[in-house]
Amino acid sequence: MYKFGTFSLGGSKWVRIHTGKGTDTSTDRYWGRDWYVWNNSGDKAYLRNADFVLRDTCEWTSVGSGYKWC
């Protein structure tokens, strides 16, 4: 699970979540993992608010480039 910590995402705003290492910015957040996290045949990410209420999901499959914009 990746938690944003004190980062707040405003309405109609976007952010890219990277599983690898990097420097967090207002548009890119880094999980800091050294190994693969996502399943090669498909996987799903869930976005929940501070109260753990589901706000959005993003799902990808092995069909295509392996990149998914949600």
Backbone torsions as a table, in degrees:
resi	resn	phi	psi	omega
1	MET	NA	134.8	174.8
2	TYR	-104.7	126.3	176.0
3	LYS	-110.6	137.5	-179.1
4	PHE	-71.3	-16.9	-177.0
5	GLY	69.1	-123.4	-179.0
6	THR	-89.1	-2.2	179.9
7	PHE	-67.2	134.4	179.4
8	SER	-120.9	129.7	179.8
9	LEU	-104.0	113.4	-178.2
10	GLY	-73.3	163.9	177.5
11	GLY	-59.6	140.6	-179.4
12	SER	63.0	17.9	177.3
13	LYS	-104.5	168.1	-179.8
14	TRP	-137.1	160.6	176.0
15	VAL	-151.4	142.1	174.8
16	ARG	-95.1	133.8	176.9
17	ILE	-105.9	122.1	178.7
18	HIS	-108.3	137.6	178.2
19	THR	-80.9	-22.3	-178.9
20	GLY	-81.9	-163.4	-177.5
21	LYS	-96.4	150.4	178.2
22	GLY	175.0	-173.9	179.6
23	THR	-102.6	123.2	179.3
24	ASP	-62.9	138.3	173.9
25	THR	-132.9	-174.7	179.1
26	SER	-72.5	-16.4	-179.4
27	THR	-118.2	-7.0	-179.8
28	ASP	-138.0	128.2	177.5
29	ARG	-121.0	139.9	-175.2
30	TYR	-117.4	131.1	-178.3
31	TRP	-79.5	-29.4	177.1
32	GLY	82.9	18.8	-178.8
33	ARG	-77.3	145.4	176.4
34	ASP	-96.4	-5.6	-175.5
35	TRP	-135.4	168.9	-179.1
36	TYR	-68.7	142.2	-178.2
37	VAL	-113.3	-37.8	-172.5
38	TRP	-84.7	146.1	177.6
39	ASN	-72.3	135.2	-177.2
40	ASN	-67.2	-23.9	-177.3
41	SER	-93.3	-9.2	179.4
42	GLY	148.9	154.7	-179.7
43	ASP	-163.1	172.4	-176.7
44	LYS	-141.1	136.9	176.2
45	ALA	-110.2	145.7	-179.4
46	TYR	-121.2	135.0	175.4
47	LEU	-109.1	120.8	179.9
48	ARG	-122.7	150.3	178.3
49	ASN	-83.2	-175.8	-177.0
50	ALA	-61.0	-24.5	177.9
51	ASP	-91.2	9.6	178.6
52	PHE	68.3	19.9	176.5
53	VAL	-82.0	129.7	-179.7
54	LEU	-63.0	125.7	-179.6
55	ARG	-110.5	-29.9	-178.4
56	ASP	-166.1	162.5	174.4
57	THR	-138.0	160.3	175.5
58	CYS	-143.9	128.0	-176.6
59	GLU	-127.3	141.4	174.9
60	TRP	-133.4	158.6	175.9
61	THR	-123.9	175.0	-178.2
62	SER	-72.3	-8.0	177.9
63	VAL	-76.6	128.9	178.0
64	GLY	107.8	-157.7	-171.0
65	SER	-81.3	-14.9	-174.8
66	GLY	93.2	-4.7	176.0
67	TYR	-108.8	146.9	-178.6
68	LYS	-142.7	127.2	173.7
69	TRP	-103.2	127.3	-178.7
70	CYS	-123.1	NA	NA
